[in-house]
Amino acid sequence: MTQLLIEQALNGLQFGLMLFLLAAGLTLVFGIMDMINLAHGSLYMAGAYFAAAATQASGSFLVGIAVAMLATALLGALVELVLLRRLYARSHLAQVLATFALILIFNEAVRVIWGAQPVLLNAPDEFSGPVNIGGFFYPSYRLLIIVVGALVAALLYVLVTRTRVGMWVRAGASNREMTEALGINVRLLFTAVFAFGAALCALAGALLGPLLAVEVGMGESILILAFVVIVIGGIGSMRGALVGSLLVGLVDTLGRAALPALLRSVLSADVASNLGPALASILIYVLMAAVLFWRPEGLFPARG
Amino acid sequence: MGLYESSRERRWAAVAMLFALAALPWLLQLLDQGFYISFASRLLIFALAATSLNLVIGFGGMVSFGHAAFFGAGAYCVAILAESGVVSAALAWPLAVGVSALLALLIGALSLRTRGVYFIMITLAFAQMVYYLVVSLKAWGGDDGLALARRSLLPGLDLSNDTSFFFVVLAILALVLIALDRLAHSRFGRVIQSIRENETRMEALGYPVFSYKLVCFVIGGGLAGLAGALLVNQTGLASPNLLHWLQSGTLMVMVVLGGVGSVYGGVVGALFLLLGEELLVEITPHWQIGLGLLLLAVVLWAPLGIAGLFGWGRRRE
């Protein structure tokens, strides 16, 4: 039982860190420009497809990831320059609609290029087996994801809290007008942030590709989770995104693993097997509603 | 500014539209295209659903991203009632409205504590909750949804006849539109629209802003439930897709496409979107790209939607 719990906790950690890669970019877009970008999940999908294509062409997973990050960053910058720029001053409704349209376009474009069937993206051979950690076996590829995710999270944290560019980004997120008045080119900064966020999406897409299916629509389900994360954490807050991601990753994974068993000890087996999965799947939404109920601005509000 | 403007001409246009629609079944019969009558019912049902969302978004200024929850709740309610033997429309449909309204009361009371982006997200989260709850409950069909063996029973009318069903849907939509037109000009309508324009001022004037918004949200939810109850009768299946967030997005698209805050905006948007889909499918299997580009064009160049192009809607965003 303890071993199972540790394993599930590691899975939750791994999922949470990948969520963080998406949420980090999303929360900055949200925070700085007050812009709802539903198409963030499409960049994640694009990243996964780019990675699959580049890995197949080059034979190297590492090259695949690098190409995917670069290509997706370019794609993100392009989308920002051509379309999203025009939407910053518009209502949230207009933003939701325009980026919803982008989802349709991206999904269909992927179908045109790669077809409707999921494409294959395999983990590198060196990471195909399990590895022994402290007495039990854990898939080495998942461990790799945890390590990479933690490294990137640490790097991001240093970048945002310790560097000059990071300072501009934080200033932009908490008060855009004032930052502009102080002479920072927030528009340019934002294009850069957006491209960077897109690259992180691609990284998440490429890393998760071998675990989940690389298919049309993969962006939407994870997008909603990323939104849950940043709303829990507080829009525009990097720390909030990290805490929110880990919270959502752990609660979701552990809930799915433990809740049915817990219910079985209280209720009859029949009711528990019916109710368990249902409750587990809505657990994070309950968490989000609870956070918003008691702290309507999220756990770490960015705007002072 | 920004109130529902209802000119005499527009009313005449609506009446003319109504008569044209009433003649539709005969016209289709004449052209030997009877199959399309069911599609026409579907159009009107989505028009009703979009209108209900337009009440919440355009009228009350609450950008709800979880309207599918109420739409789906109405559909599931009718299907579940039918499973347990309640097949009377006079009983099942009002119950569906009631259940959806109750759900809207619950979700609205919690969500309206937040505003802006947070409101959009929390309504989305609640709708997802309902979606996952229904999908994981095997008693309600899970992923497969719940089939409705036969349409609800209405004394004196055979709803299983597509033409009769179409007229019932048309009558309901017309009544709802008339009621909303009246509502827009009532005291409640004026207050809720003023709240949309300037919430702080209305609060300072002593209006119970929260209650007004909640009532508006609940009416919208109830009407969406009615649309859901009709839709399950049209398709014969309460599918989890009705509760999916893409459904909320689609309804929102209809509202913005037609015209936010225009009484007929929802109708125009639903007709335009569904007919556009039907036409684009004929042209290319990749019609979604065309649809996406069309939406982008509307957002960028026609922010008041199609109704706005003809000067029917609110005058500014």
Interface residues (C-beta under 8 A of the other chain):
Chain A: F30 D34 I36 L38 L83 R86 L87 R90 S91 H92 L93 A94 V96 L97 A98 F100 A101 L102 I103 L104 I105 N107 E108 A109 R111 V112 E220 I224 F227 V228 V231 I235 N274 P277 A278 S281 I282 Y285 V286 M288 A289 L292 F293 P296 E297
Chain B: I57 V63 F65 L110 R113 T114 G116 V117 Y118 I120 M121 I122 L124 A125 F126 Q128 M129 Y132 L133 V135 S136 L137 K138 A139 W245 L246 G249 M252 V253 V256 V260 H286 Q288 I289 L291 G292 L293 L294 L295 L296 V298 V299 L300 P303 E317
